[in-house]
């Protein structure tokens, strides 16, 4: 069958027009698709008093922590509280006393839309004295690595910024000698991604 020039031209314009429409629809769908979630959740930076009730008192630390996103999400709010965020961080002492790096898991619970509490568990490696004895002004920590536990209360200052007050404790849990461990108290400013 032979197609006349006008009919052929009409078919060609129709095909190009429908391809353009399909391209426009694909472009709209691509723009409407949500971006994949970020691996990073929050970065915190602050300061702490080094072991205010122990032998290393009188010195301070710079502290930083990176919280990763939850590995999966729950369908309801209550269940989501049981899903922790992995974290890594460190504390650098200004007076050449014990510094450390740590990693673990953090659980957060909203008390109000602005106020929240957190608990963290994990492990830490440190630069402090090991064994049962330490020089004056230092805390004997038994061994490295140590267990690390932390508790925080926080306030959301905006959608992106928060402030937390934190108490953290490092100890060997009786696995490598008897000691009281190391306890630091401080505050951190957080930025959520």
TAUR-V270974 format. One record per residue. RES is the residue in one letter. PHI is phi in whole degrees, 0 to 359 (* if undefined). OMEGA is omega in radians with two decimals (none if undefined). Layout:
res:RES phi:PHI omega:OMEGA
res:RES phi:PHI omega:OMEGA
This chain:
res:X phi:* omega:-3.10
res:X phi:260 omega:-3.13
res:X phi:255 omega:3.13
res:X phi:288 omega:-3.09
res:X phi:299 omega:-3.12
res:X phi:289 omega:3.12
res:X phi:294 omega:3.12
res:X phi:298 omega:3.11
res:X phi:296 omega:3.12
res:X phi:296 omega:3.12
res:X phi:296 omega:3.13
res:X phi:295 omega:3.12
res:X phi:296 omega:3.12
res:X phi:297 omega:3.14
res:X phi:293 omega:3.12
res:X phi:295 omega:3.13
res:X phi:297 omega:-3.14
res:X phi:289 omega:3.08
res:X phi:295 omega:3.09
res:X phi:296 omega:3.13
res:X phi:294 omega:3.11
res:X phi:296 omega:3.11
res:X phi:297 omega:3.13
res:X phi:293 omega:3.11
res:X phi:296 omega:3.11
res:X phi:296 omega:3.14
res:X phi:294 omega:3.10
res:X phi:297 omega:-3.14
res:X phi:297 omega:3.12
res:X phi:294 omega:3.12
res:X phi:292 omega:-3.09
res:X phi:280 omega:-3.12
res:X phi:295 omega:3.14
res:X phi:290 omega:3.09
res:X phi:286 omega:3.10
res:X phi:296 omega:-3.12
res:X phi:296 omega:3.14
res:X phi:284 omega:3.05
res:X phi:287 omega:-3.11
res:X phi:269 omega:3.12
res:X phi:252 omega:-3.02
res:X phi:202 omega:3.02
res:X phi:240 omega:-3.14
res:X phi:235 omega:3.11
res:X phi:219 omega:3.12
res:X phi:188 omega:-3.08
res:X phi:224 omega:3.10
res:X phi:216 omega:3.02
res:X phi:274 omega:-3.10
res:X phi:281 omega:2.97
res:X phi:41 omega:-3.01
res:X phi:300 omega:-3.13
res:X phi:251 omega:-3.07
res:X phi:233 omega:-3.06
res:X phi:294 omega:-3.11
res:X phi:267 omega:-3.13
res:X phi:297 omega:3.12
res:X phi:93 omega:3.09
res:X phi:235 omega:-3.07
res:X phi:228 omega:-3.10
res:X phi:229 omega:2.86
res:X phi:262 omega:-3.08
res:X phi:235 omega:3.08
res:X phi:220 omega:-3.11
res:X phi:212 omega:3.08
res:X phi:242 omega:3.10
res:X phi:258 omega:3.11
res:X phi:272 omega:3.11
res:X phi:291 omega:3.06
res:X phi:299 omega:-3.08
res:X phi:294 omega:3.05
res:X phi:204 omega:-3.12
res:X phi:248 omega:3.12
res:X phi:260 omega:-3.12
res:X phi:288 omega:-3.12
res:X phi:235 omega:-3.05
res:X phi:297 omega:-3.09
res:X phi:300 omega:-3.14
res:X phi:295 omega:-3.11
res:X phi:296 omega:3.12
res:X phi:294 omega:-3.12
res:X phi:271 omega:3.13
res:X phi:264 omega:-3.08
res:X phi:277 omega:2.97
res:X phi:256 omega:3.02
res:X phi:294 omega:3.10
res:X phi:219 omega:2.97
res:X phi:224 omega:-3.13
res:X phi:193 omega:3.13
res:X phi:198 omega:3.12
res:X phi:224 omega:-3.10
res:X phi:250 omega:-3.11
res:X phi:281 omega:-3.12
res:X phi:281 omega:-3.00
res:X phi:242 omega:-3.14
res:X phi:54 omega:3.00
res:X phi:266 omega:-2.98
res:X phi:293 omega:2.98
res:X phi:250 omega:-3.12
res:X phi:202 omega:3.02
res:X phi:238 omega:-3.06
res:X phi:214 omega:3.06
res:X phi:209 omega:3.13
res:X phi:172 omega:-3.09
res:X phi:232 omega:3.14
res:X phi:236 omega:3.05
res:X phi:251 omega:-3.13
res:X phi:240 omega:3.14
res:X phi:223 omega:3.10
res:X phi:283 omega:3.04
res:X phi:269 omega:3.01
res:X phi:224 omega:3.08
res:X phi:301 omega:-3.12
res:X phi:253 omega:-3.05
res:X phi:257 omega:3.14
res:X phi:217 omega:3.02
res:X phi:236 omega:-3.13
res:X phi:220 omega:2.97
res:X phi:227 omega:-3.11
res:X phi:228 omega:3.04
res:X phi:225 omega:3.10
res:X phi:175 omega:-3.13
res:X phi:227 omega:-3.12
res:X phi:215 omega:2.95
res:X phi:248 omega:-2.98
res:X phi:219 omega:3.13
res:X phi:256 omega:-3.07
res:X phi:281 omega:3.14
res:X phi:294 omega:3.03
res:X phi:254 omega:-3.06
res:X phi:90 omega:-3.07
res:X phi:268 omega:-3.09
res:X phi:234 omega:3.14
res:X phi:221 omega:3.07
res:X phi:296 omega:3.11
res:X phi:305 omega:-3.14
res:X phi:82 omega:3.13
res:X phi:234 omega:3.12
res:X phi:256 omega:3.03
res:X phi:287 omega:-3.06
res:X phi:251 omega:3.05
res:X phi:84 omega:-3.08
res:X phi:201 omega:3.02
res:X phi:218 omega:0.22
res:X phi:278 omega:3.12
res:X phi:236 omega:2.96
res:X phi:279 omega:3.07
res:X phi:228 omega:3.06
res:X phi:235 omega:3.12
res:X phi:213 omega:3.03
res:X phi:228 omega:-3.10
res:X phi:220 omega:2.90
res:X phi:236 omega:-3.04
res:X phi:226 omega:3.09
res:X phi:229 omega:3.05
res:X phi:278 omega:-3.14
res:X phi:277 omega:3.10
res:X phi:199 omega:3.11
res:X phi:296 omega:-3.06
res:X phi:254 omega:-2.99
res:X phi:248 omega:3.08
res:X phi:215 omega:3.08
res:X phi:229 omega:3.11
res:X phi:234 omega:2.95
res:X phi:256 omega:-2.97
res:X phi:229 omega:2.94
res:X phi:242 omega:3.12
res:X phi:233 omega:-3.09
res:X phi:226 omega:3.05
res:X phi:245 omega:3.08
res:X phi:203 omega:3.11
res:X phi:268 omega:3.10
res:X phi:63 omega:-3.14
res:X phi:78 omega:-3.10
res:X phi:277 omega:-3.09
res:X phi:214 omega:3.10
res:X phi:112 omega:3.14
res:X phi:262 omega:3.03
res:X phi:201 omega:-3.10
res:X phi:272 omega:-3.13
res:X phi:79 omega:-3.07
res:X phi:227 omega:-3.13
res:X phi:236 omega:3.12
res:X phi:241 omega:-3.14
res:X phi:232 omega:-3.12
res:X phi:195 omega:-3.14
res:X phi:223 omega:-3.12
res:X phi:222 omega:3.03
res:X phi:261 omega:-3.10
res:X phi:244 omega:3.05
res:X phi:237 omega:3.14
res:X phi:269 omega:-3.14
res:X phi:275 omega:none
